[in-house]
Amino acid sequence: MLINEIVVLGIATLILLALLLILLIYLIIRKALEIKNRKQLDQLKEEYQPILFSYISSGPLTRKIQTDTLAKKKAVEELLGRFSDLLEEKQMNERLTAFAEQHLGKLYQKQLRSRSWSIRMNTLSYIDGFQMKSMLPYIIKILEKASSSDEEKILCLRILASFQESQLVDYLNQAAFLSDSDYRNILIRLDKKRFDLCVLNYHKSHENMKYAILDVIGIKKELDYTSFLNHIFQSSNGEERIRSLKAIANVGYIKEPEKILPLAESDRWEERMIAARIFGIIKDPHFIPLLVSLIHDQNWWVRSEAGASLLSFPSGRDILQDISKHDEDRFARDMAWQWLHKGVI
């Protein structure tokens, strides 16, 4: 009985060792093939780089680049990817796009139908980087396909934004799964004409898209939208109101400062914080007493913003010195001291 068990165990061990040996051989062969393919790819890139760069930077190809194999296409893809990160001149980018569409278009059509999610995502990233507008019908198809992942749809929407496609707004209004940061990353790519269309459709938009529109106005510091921001501030509440206030502060143009005054006593700490920031932007000495009051606020963020704004006034350092030495509120003293010594080693 014991001998039989030992024999069975020995056979099982031999089988396991054989399987491990087969796996090891497979991994060695696979690694060797990867090294060989990488070496071939690097050789192709070294051969193609001067020819391709010469074409993109100055004009027609002096020597033809063959892209009749997958390895050659991948070499071209990697080179174009590197160039697209470096080039800024419009004409050069147009040549890069034309070359990519001619030599990689069919490959990308095939890869967008791949069962591999990572292959589809990488392909979309290259289409975005190379600005391949000829791929638009395939981008739309992925966007409208029910089985497409949210990540694919988000990348497709970013591509449409880069292409400045007019139908983007309709797709954005249907994309309820997007977060405000997703919307923001898409909207930031739009030119003024397309972004104006989003602003015109503001009240029809999803909540997260509204937040993103306000954020992008603040990021771009668009003075043309100050009246719009003031309207949203006066007619909204909650997070929408706070986002509009942040945008107003970021733009830096305060049309009616007197309407900001009540925010210094708001029940919401976010509004008090932004009020403190805006008082520092306006730099009207009449706001100094309000800022001194706000540096005593129970919320750290409000105190910090008040300290920063006080420091921006000509007399601000003296005021903070006085608070740091003589004020009864230790939190106000600490905040004043922090701003007086900020950046001092």
Buried (B, 14 or more C-beta within 10 A) or exposed (E): EEEEEEEEEEEEEEEEEEEEEEEEEEEEEEEEEEEEEEEBBEEBBEBBBEBBBBBBBEEEEEEEBEBEEEBBBBBBBBBBBEBBEEBEEEEBBEBBBBBBBEBBBEBBBEBBEEEEEEBBEBBBBBBBBBBBBBBBEBBBEBBEEEEBEEEBBBBBBBBBBBBBBEEBBEBBBEBEEBEBEBBBBBBBBBEEEBBEEBBEBBEEBBEBBBBBBBBBBBBBEBEEBBEBBBEBBEEBEEBBBBBBBBBBBBBEEBEEBEEBBEBBEBEBBBBBBBBBBBBBBEEEEEBBEBBBBBBBBEBEBBBBBBBBBBBEBEEBBEBBEEBBEEBEBEBBBBBBBBBBEEEEE
